[in-house]
Amino acid sequence: MARPATHPVSTQDCPQPTREAGVAVSEIATGGGSAAVAAPPADPEPQSPENVGDRPFLTWTVIAFLLPAVLLLGAIVIYPLLATIKGSFFDAAGKSWVGLHNYKTMFTSDATLTAIKNNAIWVLIAPLAATAIGLVFAVLLERVKWATAFKLVVFMPMAISFLAAGIIFRLVYDADPDRGLLNAAVVGVHDIFAPASHYPNARPRDTQLLPAAPGGGFQSSKTYNPGDTAELGLLAVQAGDIPSSAQDAAAPTAAPDAVTGTIWFDFTRGGGGEPNRIDPAEKGLPKLRVEAVRDGAVVAKATTDNQGRFSLSGLGSGGVQLRLAASNFGAPFHGSDWLGPTLATWSIIAAWIWMWAGFAMVLIAAGLAAISREALEAARVDGATEWQVFKRVTVPLLSPVLLVVLVTLVINVLKIFDLVFVLAPPSSQDDATVLAREMWTATFGGANDQGLGSALAIFLFVLVLPAMIFNIRRFRRDQA
């Protein structure tokens, strides 16, 4: 058989083998064309002795750096946790095994049930309120010229310890309006719309002439007709309650078409004087409201002048009784007992919000700065109002940040202790108690029940654990 003729192939016609990405490719000419054949990958380059020796060294370096942290974590977290779990199954002295007795005691105690109720109020109200206020501040301060200064002022309470904040708010919530800031403001607003009485706790000298009226105040037992005069003396008037404009009392002057009279402070300083008679230097009582009553209906009103005189005219026919309105003698409004059993929990929550709203504002403002302004401007161009932009664009884009802030604050309020302990007075401690305070009371506050205190600590840990796990998972998901 004849051998087919061969054609010489020059090296220019056959491309030389090339190496791309570690793969050698050679093109081989054939009679029918050309085909690319991939050569097997080249053997990896042998590692140098230096690279091989680095791995054990790096491993021991990592262990050397992590070991102190692991030991510290075990000493201050793991060991106390295990010891607390163990202690919750022992008696108060920690010597005798009692099983689940401490947990049974915990859930049947009125104090613990009150603490659980208060913790539920804290979790439902405080984080939501602080997050909402922080969101509002963060959004509004974007449009303020001195936004940084305002943010600093709002965030400043975070630099104050809970102990200092408790002392501050003990003064703010003081029941005495002369010392308590909140009550001073409330009383000031109240007195604008409902003026305080001028002579609280004053009473008539002659209780037969002026017995107590059924609806409050005092009403004369005697009937007066136009042209009659009345002299009504009062006692128990504090010196500070007599206005500086008060003058010496003057006897009433009769008027044919009116009932006139004088109301004065029937007391002579230094002694002397005659009861139920206007003596020299005895002061008239101005600004007293006097009413003429006939058949239970008020037919005329008057107010005493600086000498204590009044005149009731337009009475028509028939006699009238004189009534000193109850508003003249009512005790002045002193505000509310903000730290009393009823309002203590809510007042402490307000103090906590004052401290932590700045924390929420700073984190939300950081998230707000990362939002694309194009999305906000696009919504405005489409005709959305600012409220719609806030509700349908800003808040949804901020939802991851809002969720992290909310969960962090939930963890914080579940562990709240020092603000409640400092701010609530002893009379309200039991009504404002929380789980952390009950744990402290059972363990260190006099009960010396290590078993019950450990059970309360474990219960509080179980409540905090889901929120912590949620936060950790979210952080890992965001970093992925």
Secondary structure as the mmCIF struct_conf table of DSSP 4:
data_model
#
loop_
_struct_conf.conf_type_id
_struct_conf.id
_struct_conf.beg_label_comp_id
_struct_conf.beg_label_asym_id
_struct_conf.beg_label_seq_id
_struct_conf.end_label_comp_id
_struct_conf.end_label_asym_id
_struct_conf.end_label_seq_id
HELX_LH_PP_P HELX_LH_PP_P1 ALA A 2 ALA A 5
TURN_TY1_P TURN_TY1_P1 THR A 11 ASP A 13
BEND BEND1 CYS A 14 CYS A 14
HELX_LH_PP_P HELX_LH_PP_P2 PRO A 15 PRO A 17
STRN STRN1 THR A 18 GLU A 20
TURN_TY1_P TURN_TY1_P2 ALA A 21 GLY A 22
STRN STRN2 VAL A 23 ALA A 29
BEND BEND2 GLY A 31 GLY A 32
STRN STRN3 SER A 34 ALA A 38
HELX_LH_PP_P HELX_LH_PP_P3 ALA A 39 SER A 48
HELX_RH_AL_P HELX_RH_AL_P1 PRO A 49 LEU A 73
HELX_RH_PI_P HELX_RH_PI_P1 GLY A 74 ILE A 78
HELX_RH_AL_P HELX_RH_AL_P2 TYR A 79 GLY A 87
TURN_TY1_P TURN_TY1_P3 SER A 88 PHE A 89
STRN STRN4 PHE A 90 PHE A 90
TURN_TY1_P TURN_TY1_P4 ALA A 92 ALA A 93
BEND BEND3 GLY A 94 GLY A 94
BEND BEND4 SER A 96 SER A 96
STRN STRN5 TRP A 97 TRP A 97
TURN_TY1_P TURN_TY1_P5 GLY A 99 LEU A 100
HELX_RH_AL_P HELX_RH_AL_P3 HIS A 101 THR A 108
HELX_RH_AL_P HELX_RH_AL_P4 ASP A 110 LEU A 140
HELX_RH_3T_P HELX_RH_3T_P1 LEU A 141 ARG A 143
TURN_TY1_P TURN_TY1_P6 LYS A 145 TRP A 146
HELX_RH_AL_P HELX_RH_AL_P5 ALA A 147 PHE A 155
HELX_RH_3T_P HELX_RH_3T_P2 MET A 156 ALA A 159
BEND BEND5 ILE A 160 ILE A 160
HELX_RH_AL_P HELX_RH_AL_P6 PHE A 162 VAL A 172
TURN_TY1_P TURN_TY1_P7 TYR A 173 TYR A 173
BEND BEND6 ALA A 175 ASP A 176
TURN_TY1_P TURN_TY1_P8 PRO A 177 ARG A 179
HELX_RH_AL_P HELX_RH_AL_P7 LEU A 181 PHE A 193
BEND BEND7 ALA A 194 ALA A 194
HELX_LH_PP_P HELX_LH_PP_P4 PRO A 195 SER A 197
BEND BEND8 HIS A 198 TYR A 199
TURN_TY1_P TURN_TY1_P9 PRO A 200 ASN A 201
STRN STRN6 ARG A 203 PRO A 204
BEND BEND9 ARG A 205 ARG A 205
TURN_TY1_P TURN_TY1_P10 THR A 207 LEU A 209
BEND BEND10 LEU A 210 LEU A 210
HELX_LH_PP_P HELX_LH_PP_P5 PRO A 211 PRO A 211
STRN STRN7 ALA A 212 ALA A 212
HELX_LH_PP_P HELX_LH_PP_P6 ALA A 213 ALA A 213
TURN_TY1_P TURN_TY1_P11 PRO A 214 GLY A 215
BEND BEND11 GLY A 216 GLY A 217
STRN STRN8 PHE A 218 GLN A 219
BEND BEND12 SER A 221 LYS A 222
STRN STRN9 TYR A 224 TYR A 224
TURN_TY1_P TURN_TY1_P12 PRO A 226 GLY A 227
STRN STRN10 THR A 229 LEU A 235
HELX_RH_3T_P HELX_RH_3T_P3 ALA A 239 ASP A 241
BEND BEND13 ILE A 242 ILE A 242
TURN_TY1_P TURN_TY1_P13 SER A 244 SER A 245
STRN STRN11 ASP A 248 ASP A 248
STRN STRN12 ALA A 255 ALA A 255
TURN_TY1_P TURN_TY1_P14 PRO A 256 ASP A 257
STRN STRN13 ALA A 258 PHE A 265
TURN_TY1_P TURN_TY1_P15 ARG A 269 GLY A 270
BEND BEND14 GLY A 271 GLY A 271
TURN_TY1_P TURN_TY1_P16 PRO A 275 ASN A 276
BEND BEND15 ARG A 277 ARG A 277
TURN_TY1_P TURN_TY1_P17 PRO A 280 ALA A 281
HELX_LH_PP_P HELX_LH_PP_P7 GLU A 282 GLU A 282
STRN STRN14 LYS A 283 GLY A 284
TURN_TY1_P TURN_TY1_P18 PRO A 286 LYS A 287
STRN STRN15 ARG A 289 ARG A 294
TURN_TY1_P TURN_TY1_P19 ASP A 295 GLY A 296
STRN STRN16 ALA A 297 THR A 303
TURN_TY1_P TURN_TY1_P20 ASN A 306 GLN A 307
BEND BEND16 GLY A 308 GLY A 308
STRN STRN17 ARG A 309 SER A 313
BEND BEND17 SER A 317 GLY A 318
STRN STRN18 VAL A 320 VAL A 320
STRN STRN19 GLN A 321 LEU A 324
HELX_RH_3T_P HELX_RH_3T_P4 ALA A 326 ASN A 328
TURN_TY1_P TURN_TY1_P21 PHE A 329 PHE A 329
HELX_LH_PP_P HELX_LH_PP_P8 GLY A 330 PHE A 333
TURN_TY1_P TURN_TY1_P22 TRP A 338 LEU A 339
BEND BEND18 GLY A 340 GLY A 340
TURN_TY1_P TURN_TY1_P23 PRO A 341 LEU A 343
HELX_RH_AL_P HELX_RH_AL_P8 ALA A 344 ALA A 369
TURN_TY1_P TURN_TY1_P24 ALA A 370 ALA A 370
BEND BEND19 ILE A 371 ILE A 371
HELX_RH_AL_P HELX_RH_AL_P9 ARG A 373 VAL A 381
TURN_TY1_P TURN_TY1_P25 ASP A 382 GLY A 383
HELX_RH_AL_P HELX_RH_AL_P10 GLU A 386 VAL A 389
HELX_RH_PI_P HELX_RH_PI_P2 PHE A 390 THR A 394
HELX_RH_AL_P HELX_RH_AL_P11 VAL A 395 LEU A 414
TURN_TY1_P TURN_TY1_P26 LYS A 415 LYS A 415
HELX_RH_AL_P HELX_RH_AL_P12 ASP A 418 LEU A 423
BEND BEND20 ALA A 424 ALA A 424
HELX_RH_3T_P HELX_RH_3T_P5 PRO A 426 SER A 428
TURN_TY1_P TURN_TY1_P27 GLN A 429 ASP A 431
BEND BEND21 ALA A 432 ALA A 432
HELX_RH_AL_P HELX_RH_AL_P13 LEU A 435 THR A 443
TURN_TY1_P TURN_TY1_P28 PHE A 444 PHE A 444
BEND BEND22 GLY A 445 GLY A 446
HELX_RH_AL_P HELX_RH_AL_P14 GLN A 450 GLN A 479
#
